[in-house]
Amino acid sequence: MKTVCFIRHAKSSWDQAGLADIDRPLNIRGKTTAPVMAQIMADKGYTPDLIISSTAKRARQTAKYFRKQFGIKKQAVQLEPTIYGGDEQCIFEIIRKIPDTFHTVFLFGHNPTMNYLAALFSEDRIHVPTCGILVIQLAIDHWADIQPDHTGLKHFIYPKQFIPDEGED
């Protein structure tokens, strides 16, 4: 059994005109939401063996809150430049290279890719909001065997379920 948690970055800031998209940081809402969602994952018993993140600042910052929640060292986070701007096939290529010694992986990325992944692992139409999490469990022993599976989605967790004032994205 392998578990991959696809996590969309928390809410980012648009305050700095002229800032490159990849350099946009989390806003206050994102900095509040990310640690709450990390705690919820811990409470649900999901602990990452590996964290993989887009190189975009907002994704790295979101991953940092999760990393700290689980006591994972910064050096242990794998940064993948191809996640930023990549599609679901890019994500599959990254996952297929993961050593089989890892059983639970948290992967931090962006929309629309997270929405596309949701469609590949669920029969429901899902919009993944900022800091939304797709928990995918697959009956495979090797990451190289990952394929779309409409029965793979075990949980869809998002901030508005736990933070009533959380806005829409």
N, C-alpha and C positions, 0 to 999 in steps of 0.2 A: 504494500500500500504506500502510495506517495501522496503528499498534500502540498499544493501550491496555493498561496494566498496572493491574489492579484490586488494590489492596493493602489488606488489613485492618490496622487499627492493631495495634501490638504490645501485649503483655500489660499491663493496667492494674491500678491499685491500688484496693482496697476498704477501705483502712485508716482512712480518715477518715469516721467516722459523720456523717451529715447533709449531706455534700458532695453537691451536685447532680451528677447523672450526667454532664452535659456538661463538668463541671470536674474529673473524675477524671483524675489524671496516670498516666504509666507507672510500673510498679513496677520493681524491680531487674532482674527477668527481662526485661521489655520494653526497658529501657535497654541490656541486654546483647545481646539478639536483633536489635534494629533495625539497628545498624551492621553486624552480620554479614550480614544479608540485603541491605543496601544494597551491600556489597562484592561479594556474590554476583551481584547484578544487573549491576554494573560488569564483573565477570569474564566474564559471559555476553554482554557487548557491548550491553546495553540502556542507553541514555543518554536521559533525558527532555529533550524540547524544552520541556515545560510540566509543572508540578506543580500539581495541584488537590487541596485537602484540605477535609475536614469542618472545621467550626469547633470541634469537641470537642477539649479539651486533649490527650487521648491520641493523637488522629489528627494534630494539629499537631506534637506532639513526635516522632511516628514520621516524619512528612514531613521534619522538620528533619534527622534523621540521613541521609536520602537526599539532601536538598538539599546538605548539607555534603559528602557523598561525591562529588557531581558538580560541586561548585563553583558552585552556583546561589545567587544573592543572595536574602535573605529577602523583599525587596520583589517578587521575581518569582513567588513562590508565590501562587496564586489561592485564596483562601478562599471556600468555598461553604456558607453556612448550611443550605441545603436538603438537603445530603447527610446531615446528622444527622437521623435520623428519616424520611428520605426512602426511597422504594422504587426499584426498578429503572427505572421510567418517569421518575422524577426524574433519575436518572443519565443516561439517554438524552437528556433535554432539555438537560442541561449539556453533554454531549459534542457534540450537534448544533450548538451555538453556538461551538465552538472554531474559530478561524481555520484555514484549510487549509494555512497556512504551517508549522504544527506537524505533525510526523509521528509522534512518539512521546510519549505522555502517560502520566504516573503519576497515578492517582487514589486517594486515601486515604479509606477509609470504614469501614463497620461491618457486622456481621451483624445481622439475617438477609439484608440486601441483597446482600452478597458471595456468599452461598450461592445466592440467586436468580439472580444474574448468571452464576454457574458453570453453573447448569442451562440458561441460555439460550445458552451458547456451547460446551457440551460435551454429549455423549450419556451421559457418566458421572455418577453421583451423587457430588458432591463436597461435603465440609464444609470450609470455608476456616477454618483455625485462626488464632489471633492471629499477625500478621505473615506470613500466607500470601499468596502472590502468584499471580494469574491473568494470564498473558501472552496477550493476544488479538491476533491478526494478521488483518486483513481486507483483501480485495482491493477497496478503495474509494479514490477520490481525494478525496472530500469527506466531512468528518465528518458533515454533514447527512444522509448516506446510511446511517449506521450502523443495522443491524437485527440481531436475534438470528440467530446462525449457528452451528449445532451443529458446524461444522468449524473454528470460529475459535480455539479454545483450542490454543495451541502449547506452553505449559509451565504446569505447576502446581508451584510451588516453595513449600516451607514449612520452617520451622526444624528440625523433627525429622529431616529429610533430612541436615542438616549439623551439627546440635548434638545428639549422642546423649542428653544428659541433659535435653533440652527436654521439659517436661511436656505433659500433654494439656489441651485446652480443650473 
